[in-house]
Amino acid sequence: MSVTKSLTGLMAEVLVAEGKLDETAPIAEMIPELADSAFGDATVQQVLEMTTALDYSEDYSDPDAEVWVYAEAGSPLPKPEGYVGPRSYFEYLQTVQKKGEHGDAFGYKTVNSDAAGWLIARTTGVSAADYLSNRIWSRIGAEREAFYTVDSIGTPFAGGGFNATLRDLGRFGQLILQSGTWNEEQVIPAKAIERIREGGSKATFAKAGYDLLTGWSYRGMWWVSHDDHGSFAARGVHGQTIWVDPTAEMVIVRFASNPIAGNAASDPTSLPAYRAVADYLMGQEASAKLSGREWYIEDIDSKGVIDNSAASLLFLPEGRLAGNVSCNRLVASYTDEAGALSIGNAGATSMLCPPALMEQEARLLATLATVEGYTIDETDALLLNAAGGTVITARRR
């Protein structure tokens, strides 16, 4: 998936931030093999911002587009009899010719990412896959192994070959949101992420004609929205996304397989959806009110709760209270007037449960009837209070 490009761009930006890669240097200076290609006189920055001038089409609807030759070169499968073309990603890059002037306009072309992958390998002495594993993936508590697809000589596909689970990509997104820190360790330089968030040239990006992305730019192979939240994203052509919203302190990871090879097919719904989620979360945080997300009960009358018993409270509009008393569903009403809380008509469904859970359900229903008010403390815990003090403690997850 093309979210891979943003991982590749981030690794290159890390090397730039650490002074190991000069963004103003021509590619041929580090990769002499590309001296006679279009990449030879392009700078590192132009590759990372995809403003290289390449005689290369990535129009998937055109069977004669260069992207299909590129795909054949990168295939690990045996080539057909009589095949005389390039047999690896790096071999293909050497055949790409220049068309126009570097730096003039943004053009989304995957071959730039493989050029960046070659830069990473040449600078670090290990493949982009090994560098990502050693520098980032092994240090963020990933639940599962990740892997790259490779070409016939084992070169990782730096433009779209990365595979990982949804939750682990969420961890990666959280690392970006936290400016490169994980468990109080600075895994990658904050400066690398700051550079990405700054974005590239809006004018150069605008020449690409993305009508739905007015005012956006591209930097370090990340898409930068320049909206009032400072949102930026890793994006794949069929809708895959890592959306980072620093203002809402939110990361959304989306796996997708839209049949149309172009984000214009999903952006009209997905981009407003990401913002709607952010606005909702910020609204919940700002209002610190009862209604909204479910509260999960941690203590009843200083006697705790049975582990994994799922006791919860969900304050709904129009004075309706739902949730779980333990294994049965809660049905009740409430009134909330400036912190004075009254809960009435509390009952539950009638499923037979283990005796300990039934006892907890009865205790919870009896305790709810005593509630007179509530507070939300500095740790965001909900404290339901009766005449004698706090009787129920709950927290959102």
N, C-alpha and C positions, 0 to 999 in steps of 0.2 A: 504494500500500500504506500501511497505517496507521502503519508505522514513520515515515512523514512527520511525524506529529504530534510525535514526539519531537525531530525536527530543528527544527520550528517552536517547540516549547517551549524548546529550548536557546537559540535565537536571542533569544527574549524574555528568558530568564534572563541572557544576556550583557548585554542592555540594562539590566536591573535592576541587575546587579553593577556596571555602569559609571555608575550614577546617571542614566541617560537615560530610564528608565521607572520610575515610582513604583508599586510593587505594591499600595499601599493606595488608590490613586486610583480613582474610579469610571470606568467605560469611557466614559460620556458626556462626561467632561471632555476626553478626547482625540479621541473620535469622536462629535461632536454628532448625526450622522445616526442613531445608535443610541439616542438619548435616550428615545424612546417605545417601545423594544423591551424585552424581558426583560433585555438586556445593559446597559441604561442605568445602573442602580444597582448592578450587580455590580462588584466590584473586579477589578483585574488579577490578583491572586493567585487569586481564586475562578475566573476563567476558566482560568488555567494549571493549577489543581488539579481542574478540572471539578466544582466544587461549586456551580455555578449552578443555579438553579431554573427549568427551562424546560418549557414545554408543548410537548414535542417527543419523539417516539418514534423510536428507531433499531432497531426490531424488523424485521429483514429478511424475516421470515416473514409479516409483516402487510402485505398489499397497500395498506392504507389508512394506513400509518404515514407520518408527516411526512418521513421520510428520502427517500421517493420524490419528493415535491414538491421537496425540496432538490436531489436528483439532477437533476431536470428543469431546475431553475433554473440549475444549474451546467453543463449540457450545452452544448458549443460548436456543436451542430447547430442548424439552423433549427427554430424552434418550429412546431408544427402550426397550421393555420388556425384562428383563433378563440381561440388561447391568450392569456390575459390575466394570467397569473401573473408572478412575478419572473423576470428574464432574466439574473441573475448571482448569484454567491455573496453579494456585499455587499447586493444588493437583497433576497435572501431573509432575511439576518440581521435586516433591519429589520422583518420580519413576525413574528418569533418572540416569543411572549408569555410572561409569567411565570406559574409555577405553583408555589407554595410559597415558602420562604425561602432566599435565597442562603446558602451556607455550612453548610447543615444536613446534606447527604449527598452522597457522590460519585455521579456519574452519567456514564457514558461516552457522550458525545455529540459527534460530529465537528464540529458547528457551532461549538463552543468554539475549535477549532483555526483555523477561518477567521476568527473574531473576533480571535484572537491574530495571525494573518497580517495583518489590517487594522491592528492596533496596531503591528506591526513596520514596515509601510509608512508609516503616519502619523508614526512616531517618526523613521525614518531618511530618509524622502524617496524611497526606492526600494522596489520590490516585495520580498516575502520571497524570491523566487527570486534576484533580483540581490544581495540582502544576503548570502544563503548563498554565492553564487558568489564575491563579492568578499571576504568575511570569512573563509570556511573552505575551500570546495572548491578554489579556485585555489592554496591554500597547503599542501596535504597530499600533493602528488605523485600526484594521481589519474591513472589510466591512460586513462580515457575521459571524455568529456563526460557530464554528467547533465542531466536535463530534468524539467520539471513539465508535467502536463496543465493546461489553462487553460479558463476559461469563454468565453462568446461575446464578452466585451470584453477578454480577455487576462489576467484575474486568475488567478494561480497557485492551484491547489487545495492549500491549506496543510494540509488534513486527510487527504490520501491520494494526492496526485498526483505524488510524487517518484519518479523512475526512475534507477537507477544499477546498475553491475555489482556482483557479489558481493565481489570483491576491493577495490573502492573503498569499499564500505560497511565492509569490514574496516579500511581505513585510517581511516575516520571513527571507528569504534569504538575503534581504538588511540589516536586523539587524545583521546577521552574517558577512556580508561584512564590516559593520561599526564597527566591534569589540565590538558588544553588546550595542551600543548607538542608541537612537531613539529620535529625536527632542531634542538633547543635554542632554538627560538623560541617565545615564549608567544603562540600564535595567538589564543586566547580566554582570559578571566580564569579562573584556577583556582577563584575564589570561585563562579562560576556552576555549576560541576560539583559543588562541595562542597554547595551548596544543594540540588541534585537528590539527591545521595546521602543527605542528611539525611532526606529523605522528608517526606510530609505527615502529616495526622492519621490514625492507624490506626482510631480510633473512627468517624470520618466515612466512611472507606473501607469499613469493615465493614458499614455500612448498605446497601451495594449488593448484598450477598449472594453474593460470590464464594467459594463453599465451598472451592475448591481453592487459594485465595490468602489463607488465614488469617494475620493478622499483617502483611499487606502495606499499602502506602499508595501515593499518587500525588502526584508533585511535578514541576512543570515539564514536564508531559506525558510523564513517564517512570514506569514501574512499578518500585517499590522493594520488594524482598523483605524487608529487615531480617533476613536470615539471618546466620549467624556469619561469612560471607565478605563481607558488605556488597554482595551482588550486586544489580544493577538492570538494567532492560531497556527497549528500544524494542520494541513488539509490534504485530503486525498481526492482524486478525480471522481470517485463514485460516492462521495459524501463522508468518508471517514474523517474524523476531526478530533484534535485535542484543543479545546477552547479554554483560554486562560483569561480570567477577568480579575485583575488585581484589586479593583475598587470593591467588588463584591466578595473578594477572597474566595473565589470559586473556580473549580476546574471541572469541565465536562468532557468526557471521552465518549465518542460515538463510533461504533462500528456500523458500516453501511455498505450496501451493494446496489445502489441505484443503477438501473439498466442503462441510463444515459451517461456517457463518459464526459461529464462536465458538471462542475458545481453549480452552474447556472440553473440546473434542473432542480436542485434542492435548496439553494440559498434563499429563495423567496419565503420558504417556511422555516428553515433551520436557523437562519440568522436572527429573525425576530424571536424565535423560541428560546435561543440562548439568552437573549437580553431579558425576556420575560421571566425566566428562571432567576436570573441575577436580581432583577427588581423585586421579585417576590421574596427572595432570601434576605435582601437588604431591608425590605419592609418589615419582615418578621423580627429582624435584629433590632431595628429602630424602635418598634412599637412595644416590644417586650410585653406582649399581652397574652391573655389566656388562649384565645382562639388561634387557630393555625395548625401547626404540626402537633402530632400526638405527644403527650407526656408519658414517660415510662416510670412507674412507681418504684422507688428504691427503698422506702421505709413506710411502715404503717404503725403508728402509735409506739414508736421506739422498739419495735420487735422485728424489724427487717421484713424481707419477703423471701419466699421460697425461690431458690435459683431457677431461672428460666421459666418462671410461671406467667410471664407476659401480662402482669397487671398494668393497666394503663388508663389514661383519661384523655378524651378528645372533646374539647369544647367547641361546639358547632354554632353556627348562626342561629338566631331566633331562640336562644336559651335552651338548646338541646345539648345534652351531654351523653357521649357514647364512650366506648373503650372496652376493656376486658376487666372483669373482677378477678379472674385468674384463668380458669378454663371456660367460663361462660361469658357471654357478651353483656355489657352494662347498658342499661337504658335509664336515663334520668333527665331531670331538668335543672336549670340553674338561673340565678340572677346575679349580676355583677354590677355593683354601683360604687365606683371610686374605691375599690379595694375591699368593700364589704361583699362577701360571697355567701350565697345560700344555695344549698343543693337539696332538691326535693324529689319526691316520687321515684326514689332509686329502687331499681329492681334488676333482675338478671334473667337470662334464659335458663332452662331447666335441665341441662345435660348433667348426667350423673358423673361425678369426678372422684378421684381418690380422696379419702377423708381429710388429709392435711390441706389439700387445696379447697375443699368445701369449707373447712374451718377458716381459712384465710379469706375466702369470699364473704363469709358472714361478718368477719371482723372488718373488712373494708367497707361493706355496705353500712354497718353500724357507725363506723368512724365518719363516713361521708355525711351522715345526718347531723353530726356535731359541728361541722365546719361553719365558721363565721366570717372568715376573711382570708386573704392570701397576700404574699409578697413574692417577688422574683429577686433573688439575692445577687451579689456580685459575681457568683460563679454560674449564673443563669439557671439555678435550681428553683423550681416552684415549691413554695412552702405553704401548705394549707393549714390554717390556724384555727383552733377552737379556744374556748375560754381558758384552758390550762396551758396553752402554747401550741407549738407545731405538732400536728398529728399525722400529716402525710408529707413526704418529700418525693418529688418527681423531677425528671430531667428529660429534655429532648435529646434525640440521638441524631 
